[in-house]
């Protein structure tokens, strides 16, 4: 299981992005909402969708990951 965060601020082109805790492009902690520990990136994204909209997966740490 991995820990996931979502950005609090929406970007015009990507919305709120979901990141793994170990992402090399993770914004500073003040700009993040902790989602929790999940078995899949999709489960973390589903939780983020309940908080923010639109939500996308980080292309750096979650590309090609479910």
Backbone bond lengths (Angstrom), bond angles and torsions (degrees), N, CA, C in turn:
res aa  C-N    CA-C-N  psi(-1)  N-CA   C-N-CA  omega(-1)  CA-C   N-CA-C  phi
1 X - - - 1.456 - - 1.520 108.45 -
2 X 1.309 114.48 147.36 1.462 120.74 -179.81 1.524 109.59 -122.99
3 X 1.326 115.46 157.81 1.456 120.75 177.74 1.527 108.71 -96.30
4 X 1.338 115.02 141.80 1.462 120.75 -175.27 1.522 111.85 -129.21
5 X 1.336 114.24 150.96 1.456 123.15 176.02 1.523 108.67 -130.21
6 X 1.333 115.98 159.43 1.462 121.48 171.90 1.524 107.23 -128.65
7 X 1.317 116.34 143.60 1.459 119.87 178.97 1.525 109.86 -70.75
8 X 1.335 115.32 139.65 1.467 120.83 178.99 1.521 111.57 -75.08
9 X 1.319 116.39 -33.21 1.456 121.60 -177.89 1.521 110.32 -95.71
10 X 1.314 115.40 133.54 1.457 121.15 178.41 1.524 110.41 -84.31
11 X 1.313 116.34 137.82 1.460 121.94 173.41 1.525 107.67 -99.31
12 X 1.298 117.20 145.68 1.467 120.49 -174.68 1.525 113.11 -61.05
13 X 1.326 117.71 -32.21 1.464 119.75 -177.19 1.529 114.66 -95.99
14 X 1.334 118.24 -20.45 1.470 119.78 -176.16 1.523 114.26 -124.44
15 X 1.311 118.09 -8.74 1.457 120.19 -176.04 1.523 109.87 69.95
16 X 1.306 116.60 -144.57 1.462 122.82 177.23 1.523 107.16 -90.68
17 X 1.326 117.39 128.87 1.463 120.16 -176.78 1.521 112.27 -102.39
18 X 1.321 114.87 137.58 1.463 122.76 174.88 1.526 107.72 -91.16
19 X 1.335 116.11 132.41 1.462 122.86 -179.35 1.523 110.03 -129.84
20 X 1.331 115.92 150.12 1.457 120.27 167.63 1.519 108.49 -79.01
21 X 1.311 116.63 155.45 1.466 122.06 -178.01 1.529 111.92 -58.58
22 X 1.319 117.75 -31.43 1.461 121.49 -176.80 1.529 113.86 -92.80
23 X 1.333 118.11 14.37 1.459 122.39 -178.62 1.528 110.88 -64.52
24 X 1.300 116.39 135.36 1.453 121.72 177.78 1.521 113.17 -71.23
25 X 1.336 117.11 -15.00 1.463 121.43 -179.09 1.528 111.50 -113.26
26 X 1.313 116.54 21.76 1.460 121.66 -179.41 1.530 109.85 -66.24
27 X 1.338 117.47 124.54 1.472 119.66 176.92 1.531 111.23 -65.08
28 X 1.326 116.03 170.44 1.463 119.37 178.57 1.526 109.83 -62.18
29 X 1.307 116.28 151.60 1.466 123.13 -171.92 1.522 112.84 -57.59
30 X 1.325 118.37 -30.67 1.468 121.33 179.69 1.521 112.62 -64.95
31 X 1.319 116.79 -19.17 1.464 121.65 -178.36 1.525 112.74 -100.10
32 X 1.336 116.07 10.77 1.467 120.77 -174.65 1.517 112.28 -122.71
33 X 1.325 114.80 153.22 1.455 123.73 172.28 1.521 105.68 -114.95
34 X 1.331 116.63 124.82 1.466 120.54 179.70 1.519 109.42 -75.66
35 X 1.324 115.85 122.91 1.466 120.72 -179.74 1.521 112.08 -88.79
36 X 1.324 117.12 -35.18 1.450 120.99 -178.53 1.515 111.68 125.83
37 X 1.318 115.45 -168.19 1.448 123.18 -179.62 1.527 108.79 -102.81
38 X 1.328 115.90 127.92 1.464 120.89 -176.53 1.519 110.65 -135.56
39 X 1.325 116.05 154.18 1.459 121.79 178.00 1.523 111.55 -76.73
40 X 1.335 117.58 -26.45 1.463 121.08 -178.77 1.525 110.68 -136.38
41 X 1.319 114.86 154.82 1.465 120.34 175.62 1.525 110.41 -65.79
42 X 1.318 116.85 -32.11 1.466 119.88 179.72 1.521 111.14 -65.17
43 X 1.316 117.62 -38.28 1.461 120.72 177.89 1.529 110.34 -64.02
44 X 1.332 116.89 -40.85 1.465 120.64 177.12 1.521 110.60 -65.86
45 X 1.314 117.14 -40.43 1.467 121.69 178.81 1.519 110.41 -64.65
46 X 1.315 117.28 -39.45 1.470 120.56 177.57 1.528 110.70 -61.00
47 X 1.339 117.48 -42.37 1.456 119.91 177.86 1.522 110.42 -64.48
48 X 1.324 117.02 -43.25 1.469 121.15 179.59 1.526 111.37 -60.57
49 X 1.335 116.91 -35.84 1.463 121.16 178.18 1.522 111.79 -63.53
50 X 1.317 117.43 -23.41 1.457 121.23 176.34 1.522 112.77 -79.52
51 X 1.336 116.60 -11.63 1.460 122.35 -178.59 1.526 111.06 -107.50
52 X 1.325 115.68 -46.23 1.465 122.60 -175.10 1.523 110.73 -129.18
53 X 1.327 114.69 163.05 1.460 121.19 174.08 1.521 108.20 -154.33
54 X 1.298 119.33 137.99 1.461 128.56 -8.98 1.526 111.78 -78.02
55 X 1.320 115.48 160.22 1.460 122.32 -179.69 1.526 108.44 -126.22
56 X 1.337 115.93 137.45 1.463 121.57 175.65 1.528 108.83 -130.94
57 X 1.320 115.48 163.12 1.466 121.32 176.07 1.522 108.72 -89.59
58 X 1.313 116.85 142.56 1.457 121.98 177.45 1.532 109.73 -60.30
59 X 1.325 117.81 127.76 1.464 119.55 179.74 1.538 112.58 -72.33
60 X 1.318 117.45 -13.01 1.461 120.83 179.25 1.534 111.74 -85.33
61 X 1.320 117.50 -55.29 1.467 119.52 -173.44 1.530 113.74 -96.49
62 X 1.332 118.02 -14.27 1.465 119.28 -176.84 1.522 113.51 -121.73
63 X 1.320 118.19 14.71 1.455 118.64 178.09 1.529 109.04 -68.42
64 X 1.287 114.65 139.09 1.467 122.02 179.57 1.516 113.58 60.45
65 X 1.346 116.94 24.75 1.460 121.63 177.30 1.514 108.30 -119.17
66 X 1.292 116.95 138.38 1.459 121.01 178.23 1.491 110.69 -75.04
